[in-house]
Amino acid sequence: MIEKEKMQPQKVRGKKRKHPGGGEGERKRRGDEEGGKGTQGKGAKKRLDAVSVGYFRRVGERLKEGFEEDEERVMFVENVLTEVRGQATLVASDTTGSVTLQHLLPLASLDQVGEILAELVGESGSEFKTVSCNQCGGHVVESALRQMSRWTESSGQEPSATTEEEEDSCSALETQVLALTQVVRDNSAEFIKHKHGSHVVRTLLHVLAGCLGPPRTESRHDTKHQNISPQQTDFEAPTSFWYELRNLTESLMADVNLTVTDAVASAVFQTMLTVCHRKRPKLCKKLIKGIMGYLTTRSAAPGVSPLLVFLKDQASSRLIETVIQLSHKALLCDIYKNHLKGQLVNLALHPIANFPIQRLTAASANYKMFLKLFDELIQGMEAILAAGHMGVIVQLAESCAESGEKQGEMMQCLLQAFHCAEPGTRHVSCLLLFMSLLTYDVYYQSDTAEDSIQTEVPLKSICYHGSRLVQALAKFKERSLLLNSLRSLTPADLLTLATDPSGSHVLQALITTSSDKGRGKILKRLEGQYVQMACSRLGSRVLEAVWKTVSVSQRQTIALELVPSETQLRADQYARHVWAKFALSHFINRRSQWQEIQTGHAKKRKLFSDILE
């Protein structure tokens, strides 16, 4: 890359005007009377020319290289933004220009960000609607909005300690954010229904509330943690934002009817409730009351709550899920008593409505109403299992574990549902059946109630929901059935369990929640498998978790089995970490010192556990 191109964009700009096909006569022939970088036919969409696209691509490549000195970075950013000024909307709406601006804005000063945002907002707001509802432009607007979180970071000072110049920069960006908010308020229905514009509104709600999640580009590619709620980062928002957040939410509430049928608008309302619950709890309570007031007063069949209809709709059901998760006790009781009582099993069997029922079961775990929910749902246990809606069953078990109620009844119902309640000899198979989500008859391929069949069937399938169910049951006060079942497994089955993506969590949960005596019995069954566990990606994690909970004598037993395989363990990509964390070199060469260290760790662990209890 030529240094002149990297640091002096204005010279590149001059070259672009002489590019073939881009001269004054050619531009006039195309109808581009402004003489800008874009090409525009009559009625055609204006866009960047090839030379400009190449320039912004080179800028993007230079940004990836990073800067050794702040002065170099400041100069580079200023030069590039000089090229952008006057045509920010055009650059933001281009794929390459958009990506470049998204990487450039975090390096720009707040004053520079404010200038770009001012240009995007424009005087009438019509240009802002265009760029925000553009697939590329929307990302740039979001990136600009996110820079507001830096307004108190200048030299690590508090807002009151900032210099006059810094305050002016912050005030300029603040003014533009407020202007942008006004445009959204004036066109709220159009924004929240738009596939791309809705994301701008969601980012705006975060900024006004003073909290940010990860950038949309990062969260989209982070497939490893799809089921985990995104991490939120709080920042001190300007006072004006608190008032503007209230005004914006009032404008959005005027379009609450859109959330019933439009999944995009529903997502905006979910974000609104989530950020307000985090930063403005009283406002969130008011919004929830308004949303539920609308949903529960719509017309429906005589004697049927309209909420039952909305729970079965893809768009509105997700909003109701969020409402349930963020509601207080009184509202939860009202939802159940006046709208859902007697309908839980039917809803749990529905492909969409079963998810809000899961949220309700989770939210009610610490209230007395959970007992009523449990009694109603347990009647449809086998039907729910047959429908494959295991999330409902798993959540019911997790709520039993959290509340400490109905645990014995839950376990008995599961034994009956999996056909291993009677005769009692079948209890020993419960762990295999729960993990595989298969009944006794299916798992052992039995067509009769006789127990003369072959019960030595190797562990073959472990389901995700089956794993979660057993992990929930492992938190019950009475776990003897599960532990007896675990101790009946062959060493080969235990190794399969330890190295399976879902099974490893089961084994870890059962071992770590057991008593010292029960843990010792399980470890006895695992002897002979430690080396293979250590050489497994998942098994090594189980082994490390077990190590933290066992006694010094049990650690010594594990170490004695591992050290003869030193060469194999040190060469393995997973086992070498086990070797280091267990300090097995010390165990071989300085046994007494190793013993003292492990004893000290055990005492500390016991001390902390006593404090927590």
Helices and strands as residue ranges (DSSP letters): H 3-7, H 9-17, H 24-30, E 38-39, E 47-48, H 50-65, H 70-84, H 88-92, H 95-104, G 105-107, H 110-121, H 126-132, H 137-146, G 147-150, G 154-156, G 159-161, H 164-186, H 188-193, H 197-209, E 211-212, H 216-221, G 223-225, E 233-234, H 239-253, G 256-260, H 263-279, H 281-295, H 306-310, H 314-326, H 329-335, I 336-340, H 344-348, H 354-363, H 369-377, G 378-380, H 381-387, H 390-403, H 407-417, G 424-429, H 430-436, H 440-443, H 464-473, H 480-487, H 491-498, H 503-512, H 516-526, H 530-534, H 537-549, H 552-562, G 563-565, H 566-571, H 575-581, H 584-589, H 591-612
